[in-house]
Amino acid sequence: MTNLTSRQLILFATLFSLVSVLGAWTFQSLGYQPCQLCYYQRYPHYAAVVIGALALAVGWPKLAWLGALAAATTSAIGFYHTGVERKWWPGPTSCTTGTDISGLSPQDLLDQINAAPLVRCDEIPWRLSDAIPWDVLDITMANLNALGSLLIVFVWLAAARRG
């Protein structure tokens, strides 16, 4: 990475976010419906694409600092989502199980069921081990986003420092 220019690094980081979003849309088109946390992970990628395009268009590499912030944000959400999927900690009550229903009337319970999202954040819809023959790699889409985006933070930071 030492020979790459700020512009090249910004382009690479921007393309990472673009490919991440296109990948998410592809999985969605194949029937893997995103949960609330999946959508939250996409928003910083959208911002990173806009930031990168703007930085490249106007030639202002200092915008890469914002790109790093966007990548760090989606990575943090990805790590949080990983913990929710693995049941390491509770997720948002709007998309996970474990809500206390004691004391609810039948109508309140029915209203709560009807208001619940169809896709839960604490269930893993796809694992890398589903696509390859090795069961050792229990990696989910949230894991891939968390780790990949964390690496891209450093690409954005390198671009910002060179700019």
N, C-alpha and C positions, 0 to 999 in steps of 0.2 A: 504493500500500500504506500510505500514511501515515494514511489515515482509517479503516483497518480495526482492529478491536479484537483483543486477544490471542485471545479466544475464536473469532473469525471466522478468524483465521490458523491456529489449531490445527485447526479444522474443515476448512479447505481442505487443509492438509498431511495430515491423517488420510485425507481422501477421495482424495487423490493415491495414497497407499499402497494403499488399498482398491481403487481402480480399477486400479492396477498389478497387483495379485494377481488380480483378476477377469480382466484382460486375459491374464495368463499362463495362467490356467485355461482361458480360451476358446481360446487357441492350442493348448493341450494337447488339448482336446476335438476340435479340428479335425485332429489327427494329428501336430502338431509336438511330439515328445517332448522333455522337458527333459533337459539333461545335469546333471552333478553341480554345476557352477558356477551353473547356472540355479536350482537348488534353493537353493543358498547365498545367492543374491540375494533370494530370497523371504523368508527368515527375518527379516531386519531390517524388512521391510515388515509382517510379522505383528506384530512388536514395536511398530512405530510405530502400527498401528491400535489395539492394546491401550493404549498410552501415551496416544494422543489421546482415546480413549473415556474412559479414567480421568480425564484432565485435565479433560475437559468435564463428566463426571458429578459430580466432587467439587469442581470449580471451583478447581483448583490449577494455574495456568498455568506454574508453575516446572517442571512435568514436561516442558515443551517442550524443555528442555535435553537430556533423554533422547531426545526425538523427533529432535532435530538429530543426536545421536550415531547413532541408528538409520539416518537418511537418509544420513549420511556413510559409514556402514559399507556399506550396499548400493551406494552410488555407487562406493566404492573397489573393491568386488568386481566391479562392472560394468566399471570401467576395466581391472581385471586381466583379466577375461574377454575384453574387447575386444582386448587385446594377445595373448591366447592364440589367439583366432579369427584374427587377422591374422598370426599366426606371428612376432610381434615378440619374444616370449619364450616359453619352454616353460611349459606348464600342468602341473597335477598328473599324475603318471605313471599314476594310476588311470583317467584319461579322455582321454589324448592319445596321439599316436603318438610314435615316436622312442625307444622303449625298446630297450636293447641286449640282443639275444637270443643273442649269442655265448656259447658255453659251456653253454647250456641243453640238457638232454637232451630227446628228443622228448616224453617224458611231462611234463616241467616246462613245455615250450612249450605243450603242449595244455592243461595246467592253467591257465596264464597266459591263454590265449585264452578258455577257458571262464569265467574269473573277470572278464574285461574287461566293462565296461559296454557296453550296446548303443548308447548315444548318446555320441558323443565330444564333448569340450569344445572341440576345435580345428577343428570343422566348423561352418559357418554354415547353419542350417536355413532361415532366412527373412531376406530383405532388403527394405527399403522399396521398392527399385527393382523388386521382383517385383510390387508392388501398384500402382505408378504408372508412367506411361510414360517417366519421365526416368531414364536410367541414371546420371546425375550423383550421385544420392543413394544411395550405397552404405552405408546405415545399417542396423544389425542391432538385434535386441531388446536385446542387451547394451549397445549404444551408447545407445539410448533410455533405458534404465534409468540408466546412468552419468550422462548429462547431466541428465535430468529430476530425478533424486534429488539431484544436486548443487545444482540451483536450489532444490529444496524444503528443503535444509539452511538456506538463508537465510530462508525463510518460518518455519521452526521457530525460528530464532535471533531473528527479529523478534518472534515471539510471546512468547518467553522474556523478552526485554528489556522488553516492554510489560507483562508480568505482574508 
